[in-house]
Amino acid sequence: MDDKTENNLKSKKTWKRLIYIILYAICFNVAEIVLAAIAVVQFFSTLFTGAPLNQLQRFGTALGQYIHELVDFLTQASDDKPFPIGNWPEEKVVPSTNEDSDDDSTIVVTPAPPK
């Protein structure tokens, strides 16, 4: 075994990352379940009222950003730790997609600033 591999095996940073990967993989699975629940509720809301719930649209958009942050961390595209260690995504402008509504409101979600 070469020195570089041996150093990586002994590195606390490497093993700490594994703990975070396990934590965030669990968070990803919970987020998937929540996303599925939102999709079902939004479908029935649209079915019975003709429009999705605005609050769930905003939360769903933030959840999508959060899932993106999770994937970036899990694939090591980013070292920024998402919620619950980091911040929940903030709001940014996203155009409304409800074609049946005359409401021109927008949903706002912005990524949390890096630490």
Backbone bond lengths (Angstrom), bond angles and torsions (degrees), N, CA, C in turn:
res aa  C-N    CA-C-N  psi(-1)  N-CA   C-N-CA  omega(-1)  CA-C   N-CA-C  phi
1 M - - - 1.451 - - 1.534 107.81 -
2 D 1.338 116.14 132.75 1.457 118.28 -178.79 1.531 111.11 -80.35
3 D 1.330 115.49 168.46 1.469 121.54 -175.26 1.526 112.51 -63.59
4 K 1.343 116.67 -38.20 1.460 120.06 -178.16 1.526 110.96 -63.34
5 T 1.326 116.78 -45.09 1.465 120.93 178.52 1.519 110.72 -64.72
6 E 1.290 116.53 -41.50 1.463 120.77 179.26 1.526 110.94 -63.18
7 N 1.330 116.94 -42.66 1.471 121.05 177.14 1.523 111.15 -62.45
8 N 1.338 116.92 -41.27 1.465 120.49 178.40 1.526 111.57 -64.43
9 L 1.305 116.94 -38.69 1.469 120.90 178.50 1.525 112.25 -66.73
10 K 1.307 116.73 -30.51 1.462 121.21 -179.21 1.527 113.25 -91.58
11 S 1.316 116.95 -7.72 1.457 121.28 -175.72 1.527 111.55 -71.84
12 K 1.337 115.66 125.78 1.469 120.50 176.86 1.521 110.53 -65.52
13 K 1.332 116.38 -33.16 1.472 121.18 179.77 1.530 110.91 -60.65
14 T 1.327 116.86 -41.57 1.465 121.18 179.66 1.520 111.05 -63.52
15 W 1.323 117.61 -45.17 1.466 121.00 -177.88 1.527 111.40 -73.48
16 K 1.325 116.39 -31.78 1.464 119.98 175.60 1.528 109.59 -64.83
17 R 1.331 116.30 -38.79 1.469 120.82 177.66 1.529 110.37 -60.56
18 L 1.327 117.52 -38.89 1.466 121.28 178.33 1.529 110.77 -60.12
19 I 1.318 117.30 -41.69 1.468 120.86 178.37 1.521 109.98 -62.15
20 Y 1.336 117.16 -44.08 1.464 121.03 177.47 1.532 111.16 -63.93
21 I 1.326 117.39 -38.83 1.464 120.75 179.00 1.529 110.16 -61.34
22 I 1.306 117.29 -43.12 1.471 120.90 178.48 1.527 110.03 -63.88
23 L 1.338 117.78 -46.06 1.468 122.01 179.03 1.529 110.72 -59.03
24 Y 1.332 116.73 -48.25 1.448 120.15 -176.41 1.524 112.73 -74.27
25 A 1.319 118.82 -25.85 1.470 120.58 173.47 1.531 109.44 -66.42
26 I 1.319 117.17 -38.67 1.471 121.15 175.60 1.529 109.58 -65.25
27 C 1.335 117.37 -44.53 1.472 121.28 177.59 1.520 110.51 -59.29
28 F 1.327 117.69 -40.11 1.461 121.77 179.29 1.525 110.42 -61.38
29 N 1.330 117.09 -43.92 1.462 120.42 179.74 1.524 111.90 -65.12
30 V 1.323 117.61 -39.07 1.464 120.98 176.47 1.527 109.82 -65.32
31 A 1.330 116.97 -42.24 1.464 121.29 179.40 1.531 111.03 -62.06
32 E 1.331 117.33 -36.76 1.467 120.92 176.42 1.526 111.42 -60.78
33 I 1.315 116.43 -43.32 1.465 121.26 -179.94 1.525 110.05 -65.49
34 V 1.327 116.80 -44.23 1.463 121.16 178.73 1.526 109.87 -62.71
35 L 1.324 117.61 -42.09 1.460 121.54 178.30 1.531 111.28 -60.33
36 A 1.329 116.66 -43.75 1.464 120.35 178.15 1.530 110.74 -62.42
37 A 1.327 116.96 -40.82 1.469 120.88 178.99 1.532 110.61 -64.14
38 I 1.335 116.65 -41.59 1.464 120.53 178.56 1.531 109.86 -62.42
39 A 1.318 116.77 -43.14 1.463 120.57 -179.52 1.528 111.15 -60.74
40 V 1.329 117.26 -42.38 1.467 121.40 179.67 1.529 110.42 -66.30
41 V 1.337 116.83 -46.80 1.467 120.43 -179.94 1.529 110.15 -62.08
42 Q 1.332 117.40 -43.21 1.460 120.45 -179.59 1.538 111.07 -64.74
43 F 1.325 116.82 -37.23 1.460 120.11 177.45 1.530 110.32 -61.66
44 F 1.330 116.25 -49.18 1.466 119.39 -178.98 1.522 111.93 -68.55
45 S 1.316 117.45 -33.13 1.459 120.02 175.20 1.524 110.22 -62.58
46 T 1.319 116.54 -44.68 1.457 120.91 178.58 1.529 110.66 -67.08
47 L 1.321 116.70 -38.65 1.455 121.35 -179.77 1.528 111.35 -62.68
48 F 1.340 116.77 -44.53 1.460 120.23 -173.51 1.531 114.34 -93.13
49 T 1.330 118.02 -28.16 1.471 119.84 -177.35 1.525 113.33 -113.36
50 G 1.329 116.72 -12.25 1.453 120.46 -179.67 1.514 114.14 87.35
51 A 1.338 117.63 -0.82 1.467 120.17 -179.12 1.530 109.96 -151.94
52 P 1.323 116.61 146.41 1.463 119.50 174.68 1.528 110.69 -72.34
53 L 1.311 116.04 162.79 1.467 121.50 178.46 1.534 109.87 -79.11
54 N 1.348 116.25 125.99 1.469 120.99 -177.34 1.523 112.45 -60.41
55 Q 1.331 116.80 -41.39 1.464 119.66 -178.48 1.526 110.86 -64.10
56 L 1.328 117.08 -38.32 1.461 119.64 177.79 1.524 111.14 -72.27
57 Q 1.328 117.99 -30.27 1.461 119.76 174.05 1.525 110.09 -62.27
58 R 1.326 116.02 -46.68 1.474 120.11 179.79 1.530 110.85 -63.06
59 F 1.328 116.51 -45.33 1.461 119.72 -179.91 1.528 110.55 -65.87
60 G 1.330 117.14 -40.79 1.464 120.95 178.79 1.513 112.14 -61.58
61 T 1.326 116.87 -38.66 1.458 120.92 177.70 1.529 110.52 -65.39
62 A 1.332 116.41 -44.07 1.474 120.33 177.01 1.526 110.49 -64.38
63 L 1.338 116.84 -38.64 1.461 120.58 178.35 1.522 110.68 -63.84
64 G 1.316 117.16 -39.45 1.462 120.79 176.56 1.525 111.85 -61.36
65 Q 1.326 116.11 -42.49 1.471 120.48 177.03 1.534 110.49 -63.93
66 Y 1.331 115.79 -40.16 1.465 120.80 178.67 1.531 110.52 -62.88
67 I 1.334 116.77 -44.12 1.465 120.36 178.89 1.528 109.67 -61.81
68 H 1.329 116.85 -39.25 1.465 120.68 176.33 1.532 110.90 -60.14
69 E 1.321 116.52 -43.81 1.465 121.11 178.25 1.533 110.63 -63.63
70 L 1.334 117.04 -39.91 1.466 120.69 177.37 1.524 111.03 -61.15
71 V 1.325 116.24 -46.86 1.466 120.44 -179.29 1.523 110.43 -62.31
72 D 1.330 117.16 -42.24 1.467 120.20 177.88 1.524 111.30 -59.46
73 F 1.327 117.23 -42.42 1.458 119.84 -179.75 1.531 110.86 -69.79
74 L 1.327 116.67 -45.32 1.466 120.51 -176.99 1.519 112.57 -64.21
75 T 1.330 117.43 -33.00 1.464 120.79 179.99 1.528 112.18 -92.04
76 Q 1.314 115.94 5.02 1.462 124.73 179.67 1.522 112.65 62.47
77 A 1.337 116.20 27.69 1.458 120.50 171.72 1.523 109.97 -77.95
78 S 1.348 116.08 -16.53 1.457 121.82 179.06 1.522 109.31 -146.53
79 D 1.323 115.46 148.11 1.462 120.29 173.99 1.520 111.46 -100.23
80 D 1.346 116.84 -1.60 1.464 121.00 178.47 1.521 109.04 -71.94
81 K 1.323 115.51 125.65 1.463 119.93 -178.62 1.532 110.41 -84.04
82 P 1.340 116.48 124.67 1.469 120.16 177.47 1.525 111.90 -72.22
83 F 1.326 116.46 179.11 1.457 123.12 173.12 1.532 108.22 -55.43
84 P 1.302 122.78 138.81 1.450 131.04 14.78 1.530 115.07 -90.05
85 I 1.329 119.10 -7.20 1.461 119.88 176.75 1.529 109.08 -78.76
86 G 1.332 116.40 -47.56 1.462 122.36 177.72 1.519 110.35 -89.05
87 N 1.324 115.22 -164.53 1.462 121.24 -178.26 1.522 111.22 -91.69
88 W 1.342 115.70 152.91 1.458 121.44 171.29 1.526 106.91 -69.62
89 P 1.336 118.69 144.20 1.473 120.10 -179.41 1.525 112.00 -56.30
90 E 1.326 114.96 137.66 1.457 121.02 176.71 1.522 108.80 -83.93
91 E 1.329 116.00 174.70 1.452 119.72 -175.35 1.519 112.97 -85.56
92 K 1.343 116.33 145.61 1.465 124.35 172.63 1.526 108.25 -138.88
93 V 1.307 117.38 165.64 1.464 121.24 -176.23 1.531 110.11 -76.72
94 V 1.323 114.88 126.74 1.460 122.91 174.73 1.523 106.64 -133.12
95 P 1.338 118.88 125.81 1.467 119.63 -176.79 1.524 111.73 -63.62
96 S 1.324 115.59 144.02 1.460 121.95 177.06 1.515 108.96 -68.17
97 T 1.347 116.85 139.91 1.462 121.15 -178.62 1.513 112.41 -110.31
98 N 1.318 117.98 7.77 1.453 121.52 -178.77 1.526 108.88 -79.44
99 E 1.340 117.08 100.51 1.464 122.13 -175.60 1.523 112.57 -71.28
100 D 1.331 117.98 -27.41 1.454 122.04 -177.03 1.517 112.78 -80.27
101 S 1.303 116.92 -12.34 1.453 120.96 -174.90 1.525 110.90 -95.48
102 D 1.332 116.45 144.06 1.459 121.37 173.49 1.521 110.88 -85.74
103 D 1.321 116.70 -4.31 1.456 122.93 -178.36 1.526 109.47 -75.82
104 D 1.331 117.67 121.44 1.459 122.33 179.26 1.519 112.17 -95.02
105 S 1.334 117.19 26.23 1.457 120.29 -177.05 1.521 110.23 -68.72
106 T 1.304 115.78 157.45 1.451 121.88 178.34 1.515 109.34 -122.77
107 I 1.315 114.15 157.90 1.455 121.71 175.88 1.517 105.99 -103.83
108 V 1.316 117.11 139.78 1.442 120.45 -174.75 1.526 110.29 -120.99
109 V 1.358 117.67 123.90 1.464 122.42 177.50 1.519 108.27 -146.53
110 T 1.328 118.10 126.65 1.470 121.98 176.98 1.518 108.95 -124.60
111 P 1.312 117.16 146.77 1.458 119.48 178.35 1.519 111.13 -64.48
112 A 1.320 115.53 147.23 1.454 119.98 177.82 1.524 109.11 -66.61
113 P 1.331 118.00 145.08 1.464 119.50 179.37 1.527 109.81 -66.46
114 P 1.343 117.27 143.58 1.455 119.81 179.20 1.523 110.96 -64.57
115 K 1.305 114.29 151.26 1.467 119.99 179.60 1.499 111.10 -84.45
